[in-house]
Amino acid sequence: MVAADIVEKTNRYQNMLSTALGDVSALPMEGSPLHAAALDLLEMARAYYDDGVHFSGEEDFVNALVCFSYGYAWLDSGVMLGLFGVSLKEKFTV
């Protein structure tokens, strides 16, 4: 039996990460090392999102929540480092 609060929190974090993935854009000049770093962070966040979706489908909500949280952390760190521009500033540590 799964506690309803972990399911709700997992769904909330999935939505939060999905929204964040759609909001970030790489700021450094294309072809620069910092642009490559931004793309690496974005790739990691997307991979964690995909893993979280997989775990949710398996009803493994603890691991899904971990994945969504880690994915969001990759994006948030990119925002804090100035690698990503965002329009939803309230969703990030800016």
Secondary structure, 3 states (H helix, E strand, C coil): CCCHHHHHHHHHHHHHHHHHHHHCEECCCCCCHHHHHHHHHHHHHHHHHHHHHHHHHCCCHHHHHHHHHHHHHHHHHHHHCCCEECCCHHHCCC
